[in-house]
Amino acid sequence: MSKADLKDFDDHTFLNFRNYIYDNCGIVIKEDKKVFLGSRLRKRIKTLHLTGYDEYWNYLINNSQSSIEKYNLFEAITINETYFQRGNNHYKILADYVLPEFSLKHGNQIKIWSCGTSTGEEAYDLSMVSLEYEKDHPELKISIIGTDVSKRVLEFARNAEYADRRINQLTEYQIHTYFNQISPENSTLPYAKKVLSVKPLLKEKVNFQYQNIMSDDYILDVDVLFCRNVLIYFDKQTQYEIMQKFYNSLNHGGYLFLGYSEVLNIMPEKLVVCRFPEGTIYKKEF
Ligand SMILES: C[S@@+](CC[C@H](N)C(=O)[O-])C[C@H]1O[C@@H](n2cnc3c(N)ncnc32)[C@H](O)[C@@H]1O
């Protein structure tokens, strides 16, 4: 048993980890989150058979495996909570206002980016909206890119099997049209009560890839950008820098969807606020 006891997690090492995480992943771990971070790091310490936080810090910084361990650290600290139909008012705005506008004014190809997509539910929700819309507008070709900093969640997304609380909000129609029910024993979720596997037609529209929002490697020529429940983990300065890059990623006339609690009070001069009965989104008009 590892000796990674919280009482051995001294303030100096805690600060080292906080700074490292902020510099490399942009995520702010607040001063009062020592217990949270300690318990997340403990899992890595145990897996690596190390004796405690100090040794893990040295391993992370000095080891030849440092760059690999950096990703394992990201996996350990990111919060991946998501489920199908989360914030589905946004999907209504997309279907009722945004896609019709594209049908009229823009070309036939629409690129949607789900940034911080986690285990893929948001990207597949967007795929469902797109397929429904394309039924009446066969001239449109909508593609979706789902990205995340966690390779583990991307693997889950590509595997495309979902169960329990993740699928509770799906309608009967959506389940019937876009999913196959498979027996839990034949799935990667053997302990679940009910497992749904995403049908190929839904999968084909989505491409998952690794992307760190802290890098300069952003998807370009994006028409619709969803980045929900991601920015809350970053401080104001980092949010501001991300907004600049999102702005550059978007095509003129493109739309940005943020999480409900993520009010955009930066770059108001560049992104126009669009209020709908179902919620607020942002448009790159200039
Ligand atoms: C709470 S989930 C949000 C999932 C989905 N967008 C939703 O609203 O349900 C936040 C996601 O952001 C990802 N994330 C955190 N830091 C990131 C970074 N630096 N670059 C890219 N993704 C990041 C996490 O891995 C996690 O999957």
The ligand as an SDF file (V2000), in Angstrom:
LIG
                    3D

 27 29  0  0  0  0  0  0  0  0999 V2000
  -17.1790   18.4450  -17.8560 C   0  0  0  0  0  0  0  0  0  0  0  0
  -16.5400   17.8410  -19.3820 S   0  0  0  0  0  0  0  0  0  0  0  0
  -17.6590   18.6240  -20.5140 C   0  0  0  0  0  0  0  0  0  0  0  0
  -18.1810   17.6470  -21.5370 C   0  0  0  0  0  0  0  0  0  0  0  0
  -19.2330   18.2070  -22.4900 C   0  0  0  0  0  0  0  0  0  0  0  0
  -18.7140   19.3260  -23.2410 N   0  0  0  0  0  0  0  0  0  0  0  0
  -20.4910   18.5970  -21.7470 C   0  0  0  0  0  0  0  0  0  0  0  0
  -20.8080   19.7920  -21.6580 O   0  0  0  0  0  0  0  0  0  0  0  0
  -21.1770   17.7230  -21.2420 O   0  0  0  0  0  0  0  0  0  0  0  0
  -15.0540   18.8330  -19.5400 C   0  0  0  0  0  0  0  0  0  0  0  0
  -14.0700   18.2370  -20.5400 C   0  0  0  0  0  0  0  0  0  0  0  0
  -13.0540   19.2050  -20.8100 O   0  0  0  0  0  0  0  0  0  0  0  0
  -11.8500   18.5040  -21.0120 C   0  0  0  0  0  0  0  0  0  0  0  0
  -10.6790   19.3810  -20.8170 N   0  0  0  0  0  0  0  0  0  0  0  0
  -10.1680   19.8460  -19.6670 C   0  0  0  0  0  0  0  0  0  0  0  0
   -9.0450   20.5290  -19.8970 N   0  0  0  0  0  0  0  0  0  0  0  0
   -8.8560   20.5230  -21.2380 C   0  0  0  0  0  0  0  0  0  0  0  0
   -7.8500   21.0430  -22.0920 C   0  0  0  0  0  0  0  0  0  0  0  0
   -6.7990   21.7190  -21.6020 N   0  0  0  0  0  0  0  0  0  0  0  0
   -7.9740   20.8300  -23.4260 N   0  0  0  0  0  0  0  0  0  0  0  0
   -9.0210   20.1370  -23.9370 C   0  0  0  0  0  0  0  0  0  0  0  0
   -9.9890   19.5890  -23.1720 N   0  0  0  0  0  0  0  0  0  0  0  0
   -9.9090   19.7820  -21.8360 C   0  0  0  0  0  0  0  0  0  0  0  0
  -11.8960   17.4030  -19.9710 C   0  0  0  0  0  0  0  0  0  0  0  0
  -11.0160   16.3270  -20.2880 O   0  0  0  0  0  0  0  0  0  0  0  0
  -13.3690   17.0040  -20.0010 C   0  0  0  0  0  0  0  0  0  0  0  0
  -13.5860   15.8890  -20.8160 O   0  0  0  0  0  0  0  0  0  0  0  0
  1  2  1  0
  2  3  1  0
  2 10  1  0
  3  4  1  0
  4  5  1  0
  5  6  1  0
  5  7  1  0
  7  8  2  0
  7  9  1  0
 10 11  1  0
 11 12  1  0
 11 26  1  0
 12 13  1  0
 13 14  1  0
 13 24  1  0
 14 15  1  0
 14 23  1  0
 15 16  2  0
 16 17  1  0
 17 18  1  0
 17 23  2  0
 18 19  1  0
 18 20  2  0
 20 21  1  0
 21 22  2  0
 22 23  1  0
 24 25  1  0
 24 26  1  0
 26 27  1  0
M  CHG  2   2   1   9  -1
M  END
$$$$
